[in-house]
Amino acid sequence: MKYYIRDNEVAIVLKPHAFDEDGEWTGELSTGLVVGDNSDMDSDTLSYIIHLATLMATFLEVAQDDEDLYNIVEERRNALMGLDNPLQNMYEEVEGTDGKVVKLTKYTKTLGEA
């Protein structure tokens, strides 16, 4: 699928960077930015948009070393995209309780019923 960067757009480009001897991707990425040819944004606005894009790209490197940060962002992404099942992870099996213990966290989707 081709996509052409339009005027007033800034895009983060992700490209697989390293492959093992079997040609499998190792997980290393190269990142880049692409800015549309014709921008009518003033330089301060364009600079700030580029600043935000570089922050987003930098997240990938930081998240490799910070599993908690990765999990927080992944949970939020899943919620925004509707990827999580509201019943998933709602119940925790606890030995000796016949499965009747509900563990609620700040991320538990209770659908207004808690």
C-alpha positions, 0 to 999 in steps of 0.5 A: 500500500502506497501512501504519499505524504501530503502538504502539512503532514509529518510522518514517522517511518519505521524500517526493519534494520537488522536480520539474522543469518536466516533472514529473520528480523531481529527487532532492530528498527531504523526510524526516520521522519518525512515532511510534506513538500508544501507546508503552510505551517509557520516555522514554530508549528512545524518545529513543534510537530517535528518535536512531537514526532521525534518524541514518538520515535524515541519512545521505541528505544526507551520502551525496550528498557522500560517494560512498565512504560511499554505495558502502560502504552500498550494498554492505552493503545489497546483501549483506544483501538478497541483491541482489548476484550472487556472480560479479559483479565477481569478474573484472577484465579486464586487457589482455594476460592473456587475462582470466586475472587475478582481482582480490580485494578485501575485498568480493569474494564468494568463497563460501569458495573463495579 
